Amino acid sequence: MLRTKLQNTYLLKSIHSLLLFVSLLLFANVSGFAQEFNARVVVDFSQINQGPTDKQLFTNLQTQIGEFLNNRKWTSDQFSPIERINVNISLIIDQRSNNKFAGKMQIQASRPVYNSSYNTVLFNFNDQDISFDYIEFQQMEFNDATFTDNITQIFAYYAYVILGFDYCSFEQDAGFTYFNKALNVLNNAQSSGGPGWRSNEKLTNRYWYITNILNKTYAAVFSGLYKYHRLGLDKMYEDTNAGKTIILEALDMMNKSFQNKPGSIFQQTLMNTKSEELINIFKPASNAEKQKFLTLINSLDPTNGLKYQRINQ
């Protein structure tokens, strides 16, 4: 199984850590393996008028979203504690009418790079179309087969998108099961009337994002992403220069694929996700590597060309 292979990737580096891991396995029958996510949620409601009970309501909302993501079993695989995907969510509520809420959300997910303390960001998205009904302490129940409510659909959608990127970073195309699950969530939600789910809205919404991901035009992007993470970043502890060479090859693969249909929300989001990491990787590179990188990145992320000049500083 994929996750069995990945557990071998993150071998613990000390006897103390190994004993801790063994102890977790010994108690697996009692507590089970960890779920897939380690999500941290912050709900900011400072932009709306607040009543005396509002603070507790939003605190409970924050807790329930975190529990919904962290406690539900999203896959059939077993994740050890060190494999959990770190997710940070900042939900800003700027409109409220009774039990109806609207706002925007930044959601970011990362996974550790092999044999290092570094975490690479897999996904970073700014959703401007957050809208849902919420009654304090309501149960957040989700069913893959049908629409339940907008709040659970939104977070289930992003859970599956994040899983898709995580799996694809370890094994080529292994995440498409979860991208298709995200599409299914979207299809179920389209009749809800909530924003972000339909094609006739802005081109940067949830509909167009998952549609772009599943567009076969961009199939080679995922070959590049696998190469970037598993063969590039994860191997840099062995040979930094070889890792950079592989990352350049991966960027070239992604660039050729994106050029078939440039400027999509998928391309924009991916480059926003990886820009700072790429700058840090190529800042200490040779002049030849820097030049090759800048040529590629000016095609991959043309609107942010000046940003990448920092590698020469």
Contacts in CASP RR format, 6 or more apart in sequence:
PFRMAT RR
TARGET T0000
AUTHOR 0000-0000-0000
METHOD contacts of the structure
MODEL  1
MLRTKLQNTYLLKSIHSLLLFVSLLLFANVSGFAQEFNARVVVDFSQINQ
GPTDKQLFTNLQTQIGEFLNNRKWTSDQFSPIERINVNISLIIDQRSNNK
FAGKMQIQASRPVYNSSYNTVLFNFNDQDISFDYIEFQQMEFNDATFTDN
ITQIFAYYAYVILGFDYCSFEQDAGFTYFNKALNVLNNAQSSGGPGWRSN
EKLTNRYWYITNILNKTYAAVFSGLYKYHRLGLDKMYEDTNAGKTIILEA
LDMMNKSFQNKPGSIFQQTLMNTKSEELINIFKPASNAEKQKFLTLINSL
DPTNGLKYQRINQ
1 77 0 8 1.000
2 77 0 8 1.000
2 167 0 8 1.000
2 170 0 8 1.000
2 171 0 8 1.000
2 174 0 8 1.000
3 77 0 8 1.000
3 78 0 8 1.000
3 79 0 8 1.000
3 83 0 8 1.000
4 78 0 8 1.000
5 170 0 8 1.000
5 171 0 8 1.000
6 83 0 8 1.000
6 170 0 8 1.000
7 80 0 8 1.000
7 83 0 8 1.000
9 114 0 8 1.000
9 170 0 8 1.000
9 234 0 8 1.000
10 80 0 8 1.000
10 82 0 8 1.000
10 83 0 8 1.000
10 112 0 8 1.000
10 114 0 8 1.000
12 18 0 8 1.000
12 20 0 8 1.000
12 21 0 8 1.000
12 82 0 8 1.000
13 115 0 8 1.000
21 80 0 8 1.000
21 82 0 8 1.000
24 80 0 8 1.000
24 81 0 8 1.000
33 78 0 8 1.000
33 79 0 8 1.000
33 80 0 8 1.000
33 81 0 8 1.000
34 79 0 8 1.000
34 80 0 8 1.000
34 81 0 8 1.000
34 83 0 8 1.000
34 84 0 8 1.000
35 70 0 8 1.000
35 71 0 8 1.000
35 72 0 8 1.000
35 73 0 8 1.000
35 74 0 8 1.000
35 79 0 8 1.000
35 84 0 8 1.000
36 73 0 8 1.000
36 74 0 8 1.000
36 75 0 8 1.000
36 79 0 8 1.000
36 84 0 8 1.000
36 85 0 8 1.000
36 159 0 8 1.000
36 163 0 8 1.000
37 69 0 8 1.000
37 70 0 8 1.000
37 74 0 8 1.000
37 84 0 8 1.000
37 85 0 8 1.000
37 87 0 8 1.000
37 159 0 8 1.000
37 162 0 8 1.000
38 70 0 8 1.000
38 84 0 8 1.000
38 85 0 8 1.000
38 86 0 8 1.000
38 87 0 8 1.000
39 65 0 8 1.000
39 66 0 8 1.000
39 69 0 8 1.000
39 70 0 8 1.000
39 87 0 8 1.000
39 88 0 8 1.000
39 89 0 8 1.000
40 66 0 8 1.000
40 86 0 8 1.000
40 87 0 8 1.000
40 88 0 8 1.000
40 89 0 8 1.000
41 62 0 8 1.000
41 63 0 8 1.000
41 65 0 8 1.000
41 66 0 8 1.000
41 69 0 8 1.000
41 89 0 8 1.000
41 91 0 8 1.000
42 62 0 8 1.000
42 89 0 8 1.000
42 90 0 8 1.000
42 91 0 8 1.000
43 58 0 8 1.000
43 59 0 8 1.000
43 61 0 8 1.000
43 62 0 8 1.000
43 65 0 8 1.000
43 91 0 8 1.000
43 93 0 8 1.000
44 90 0 8 1.000
44 91 0 8 1.000
44 92 0 8 1.000
44 93 0 8 1.000
45 54 0 8 1.000
45 58 0 8 1.000
45 93 0 8 1.000
45 96 0 8 1.000
47 92 0 8 1.000
47 93 0 8 1.000
47 94 0 8 1.000
48 93 0 8 1.000
48 94 0 8 1.000
48 95 0 8 1.000
48 96 0 8 1.000
49 96 0 8 1.000
56 136 0 8 1.000
57 136 0 8 1.000
58 93 0 8 1.000
60 136 0 8 1.000
60 137 0 8 1.000
61 134 0 8 1.000
61 136 0 8 1.000
62 91 0 8 1.000
64 137 0 8 1.000
64 140 0 8 1.000
65 89 0 8 1.000
65 91 0 8 1.000
65 140 0 8 1.000
65 151 0 8 1.000
65 155 0 8 1.000
66 89 0 8 1.000
67 140 0 8 1.000
68 140 0 8 1.000
68 142 0 8 1.000
68 152 0 8 1.000
68 155 0 8 1.000
69 87 0 8 1.000
69 155 0 8 1.000
69 159 0 8 1.000
72 142 0 8 1.000
72 159 0 8 1.000
74 159 0 8 1.000
74 160 0 8 1.000
74 163 0 8 1.000
75 163 0 8 1.000
75 178 0 8 1.000
82 112 0 8 1.000
85 109 0 8 1.000
85 110 0 8 1.000
85 111 0 8 1.000
85 122 0 8 1.000
85 162 0 8 1.000
85 163 0 8 1.000
85 166 0 8 1.000
86 109 0 8 1.000
86 110 0 8 1.000
86 111 0 8 1.000
86 119 0 8 1.000
87 107 0 8 1.000
87 108 0 8 1.000
87 109 0 8 1.000
87 162 0 8 1.000
88 107 0 8 1.000
88 108 0 8 1.000
88 109 0 8 1.000
89 105 0 8 1.000
89 106 0 8 1.000
89 107 0 8 1.000
89 108 0 8 1.000
90 105 0 8 1.000
90 106 0 8 1.000
90 107 0 8 1.000
91 103 0 8 1.000
91 104 0 8 1.000
91 105 0 8 1.000
91 130 0 8 1.000
92 103 0 8 1.000
92 104 0 8 1.000
92 105 0 8 1.000
93 101 0 8 1.000
93 102 0 8 1.000
93 103 0 8 1.000
94 102 0 8 1.000
94 103 0 8 1.000
94 104 0 8 1.000
95 101 0 8 1.000
95 102 0 8 1.000
95 103 0 8 1.000
96 102 0 8 1.000
99 133 0 8 1.000
99 134 0 8 1.000
99 135 0 8 1.000
100 131 0 8 1.000
100 132 0 8 1.000
100 133 0 8 1.000
101 130 0 8 1.000
101 131 0 8 1.000
101 132 0 8 1.000
101 133 0 8 1.000
101 134 0 8 1.000
102 130 0 8 1.000
102 131 0 8 1.000
102 132 0 8 1.000
103 128 0 8 1.000
103 130 0 8 1.000
103 131 0 8 1.000
104 126 0 8 1.000
104 127 0 8 1.000
104 128 0 8 1.000
104 129 0 8 1.000
104 130 0 8 1.000
105 126 0 8 1.000
105 127 0 8 1.000
105 130 0 8 1.000
105 154 0 8 1.000
106 124 0 8 1.000
106 125 0 8 1.000
106 126 0 8 1.000
106 127 0 8 1.000
107 123 0 8 1.000
107 124 0 8 1.000
107 125 0 8 1.000
107 127 0 8 1.000
107 158 0 8 1.000
107 162 0 8 1.000
108 121 0 8 1.000
108 123 0 8 1.000
108 124 0 8 1.000
108 125 0 8 1.000
109 121 0 8 1.000
109 122 0 8 1.000
109 123 0 8 1.000
109 124 0 8 1.000
109 162 0 8 1.000
109 165 0 8 1.000
109 166 0 8 1.000
110 119 0 8 1.000
110 120 0 8 1.000
110 121 0 8 1.000
110 122 0 8 1.000
111 119 0 8 1.000
111 120 0 8 1.000
111 122 0 8 1.000
111 166 0 8 1.000
111 169 0 8 1.000
112 118 0 8 1.000
112 119 0 8 1.000
112 120 0 8 1.000
113 119 0 8 1.000
113 120 0 8 1.000
113 233 0 8 1.000
113 234 0 8 1.000
113 236 0 8 1.000
114 233 0 8 1.000
114 234 0 8 1.000
114 235 0 8 1.000
114 237 0 8 1.000
115 234 0 8 1.000
115 237 0 8 1.000
116 236 0 8 1.000
116 237 0 8 1.000
120 169 0 8 1.000
120 229 0 8 1.000
120 233 0 8 1.000
120 277 0 8 1.000
121 273 0 8 1.000
121 274 0 8 1.000
121 277 0 8 1.000
122 162 0 8 1.000
122 165 0 8 1.000
122 166 0 8 1.000
122 169 0 8 1.000
122 273 0 8 1.000
123 161 0 8 1.000
123 162 0 8 1.000
123 165 0 8 1.000
123 269 0 8 1.000
123 273 0 8 1.000
124 269 0 8 1.000
124 272 0 8 1.000
124 273 0 8 1.000
125 158 0 8 1.000
125 161 0 8 1.000
125 209 0 8 1.000
125 269 0 8 1.000
127 154 0 8 1.000
127 196 0 8 1.000
127 205 0 8 1.000
127 206 0 8 1.000
128 202 0 8 1.000
128 204 0 8 1.000
128 205 0 8 1.000
129 194 0 8 1.000
129 195 0 8 1.000
129 196 0 8 1.000
129 201 0 8 1.000
129 202 0 8 1.000
129 205 0 8 1.000
129 206 0 8 1.000
130 154 0 8 1.000
131 150 0 8 1.000
131 194 0 8 1.000
131 195 0 8 1.000
132 149 0 8 1.000
132 150 0 8 1.000
132 151 0 8 1.000
132 154 0 8 1.000
133 149 0 8 1.000
133 150 0 8 1.000
133 151 0 8 1.000
134 151 0 8 1.000
140 151 0 8 1.000
140 152 0 8 1.000
141 148 0 8 1.000
141 152 0 8 1.000
142 148 0 8 1.000
142 152 0 8 1.000
142 153 0 8 1.000
142 156 0 8 1.000
144 156 0 8 1.000
144 181 0 8 1.000
144 184 0 8 1.000
144 185 0 8 1.000
145 188 0 8 1.000
146 188 0 8 1.000
147 153 0 8 1.000
147 188 0 8 1.000
147 189 0 8 1.000
147 191 0 8 1.000
147 192 0 8 1.000
150 189 0 8 1.000
150 192 0 8 1.000
150 194 0 8 1.000
153 185 0 8 1.000
153 188 0 8 1.000
153 189 0 8 1.000
153 192 0 8 1.000
154 206 0 8 1.000
156 185 0 8 1.000
157 182 0 8 1.000
157 185 0 8 1.000
157 186 0 8 1.000
157 189 0 8 1.000
157 206 0 8 1.000
157 210 0 8 1.000
158 182 0 8 1.000
160 178 0 8 1.000
160 179 0 8 1.000
160 181 0 8 1.000
160 182 0 8 1.000
160 185 0 8 1.000
161 178 0 8 1.000
161 179 0 8 1.000
161 182 0 8 1.000
161 209 0 8 1.000
161 210 0 8 1.000
161 213 0 8 1.000
163 175 0 8 1.000
163 178 0 8 1.000
164 174 0 8 1.000
164 175 0 8 1.000
164 176 0 8 1.000
164 177 0 8 1.000
164 178 0 8 1.000
164 179 0 8 1.000
164 182 0 8 1.000
165 175 0 8 1.000
165 225 0 8 1.000
166 175 0 8 1.000
167 174 0 8 1.000
167 175 0 8 1.000
167 177 0 8 1.000
167 178 0 8 1.000
168 174 0 8 1.000
168 175 0 8 1.000
168 176 0 8 1.000
168 222 0 8 1.000
168 225 0 8 1.000
168 226 0 8 1.000
169 225 0 8 1.000
169 226 0 8 1.000
169 228 0 8 1.000
169 229 0 8 1.000
169 230 0 8 1.000
170 226 0 8 1.000
170 229 0 8 1.000
170 230 0 8 1.000
171 226 0 8 1.000
171 230 0 8 1.000
172 222 0 8 1.000
172 223 0 8 1.000
172 226 0 8 1.000
173 222 0 8 1.000
173 223 0 8 1.000
173 226 0 8 1.000
176 214 0 8 1.000
176 222 0 8 1.000
179 210 0 8 1.000
179 213 0 8 1.000
179 214 0 8 1.000
180 214 0 8 1.000
182 210 0 8 1.000
183 210 0 8 1.000
183 211 0 8 1.000
183 214 0 8 1.000
186 197 0 8 1.000
186 206 0 8 1.000
186 207 0 8 1.000
186 210 0 8 1.000
189 197 0 8 1.000
190 197 0 8 1.000
190 198 0 8 1.000
195 201 0 8 1.000
195 205 0 8 1.000
196 202 0 8 1.000
196 205 0 8 1.000
196 206 0 8 1.000
196 207 0 8 1.000
197 205 0 8 1.000
197 206 0 8 1.000
197 207 0 8 1.000
198 205 0 8 1.000
198 207 0 8 1.000
199 207 0 8 1.000
199 208 0 8 1.000
199 211 0 8 1.000
201 207 0 8 1.000
202 208 0 8 1.000
203 265 0 8 1.000
204 265 0 8 1.000
204 268 0 8 1.000
208 264 0 8 1.000
208 265 0 8 1.000
209 265 0 8 1.000
209 266 0 8 1.000
209 269 0 8 1.000
212 218 0 8 1.000
212 264 0 8 1.000
212 265 0 8 1.000
212 266 0 8 1.000
212 267 0 8 1.000
213 266 0 8 1.000
215 261 0 8 1.000
217 257 0 8 1.000
217 260 0 8 1.000
217 261 0 8 1.000
218 257 0 8 1.000
218 258 0 8 1.000
218 260 0 8 1.000
218 261 0 8 1.000
218 264 0 8 1.000
218 266 0 8 1.000
219 257 0 8 1.000
220 253 0 8 1.000
220 254 0 8 1.000
220 256 0 8 1.000
220 257 0 8 1.000
221 253 0 8 1.000
221 254 0 8 1.000
221 257 0 8 1.000
221 258 0 8 1.000
221 266 0 8 1.000
221 270 0 8 1.000
223 253 0 8 1.000
224 250 0 8 1.000
224 251 0 8 1.000
224 253 0 8 1.000
224 254 0 8 1.000
225 250 0 8 1.000
225 254 0 8 1.000
227 246 0 8 1.000
227 249 0 8 1.000
227 250 0 8 1.000
227 253 0 8 1.000
228 246 0 8 1.000
228 247 0 8 1.000
228 250 0 8 1.000
228 251 0 8 1.000
228 254 0 8 1.000
231 243 0 8 1.000
231 246 0 8 1.000
231 250 0 8 1.000
232 243 0 8 1.000
232 246 0 8 1.000
232 247 0 8 1.000
232 250 0 8 1.000
233 243 0 8 1.000
233 247 0 8 1.000
235 242 0 8 1.000
235 243 0 8 1.000
235 246 0 8 1.000
236 243 0 8 1.000
236 244 0 8 1.000
244 281 0 8 1.000
244 282 0 8 1.000
244 285 0 8 1.000
244 289 0 8 1.000
245 289 0 8 1.000
247 278 0 8 1.000
247 281 0 8 1.000
248 289 0 8 1.000
248 292 0 8 1.000
248 293 0 8 1.000
248 296 0 8 1.000
251 278 0 8 1.000
251 293 0 8 1.000
251 296 0 8 1.000
251 297 0 8 1.000
251 300 0 8 1.000
252 296 0 8 1.000
254 270 0 8 1.000
254 300 0 8 1.000
255 296 0 8 1.000
255 299 0 8 1.000
255 300 0 8 1.000
258 264 0 8 1.000
258 267 0 8 1.000
258 300 0 8 1.000
259 299 0 8 1.000
267 300 0 8 1.000
271 300 0 8 1.000
271 301 0 8 1.000
271 304 0 8 1.000
275 301 0 8 1.000
275 304 0 8 1.000
275 307 0 8 1.000
275 308 0 8 1.000
278 293 0 8 1.000
278 297 0 8 1.000
278 308 0 8 1.000
279 307 0 8 1.000
279 308 0 8 1.000
279 310 0 8 1.000
279 311 0 8 1.000
282 289 0 8 1.000
282 290 0 8 1.000
282 293 0 8 1.000
282 311 0 8 1.000
283 310 0 8 1.000
283 311 0 8 1.000
283 313 0 8 1.000
285 293 0 8 1.000
285 311 0 8 1.000
290 311 0 8 1.000
290 312 0 8 1.000
293 308 0 8 1.000
293 311 0 8 1.000
294 308 0 8 1.000
294 309 0 8 1.000
294 311 0 8 1.000
297 305 0 8 1.000
297 308 0 8 1.000
298 305 0 8 1.000
298 308 0 8 1.000
301 308 0 8 1.000
END
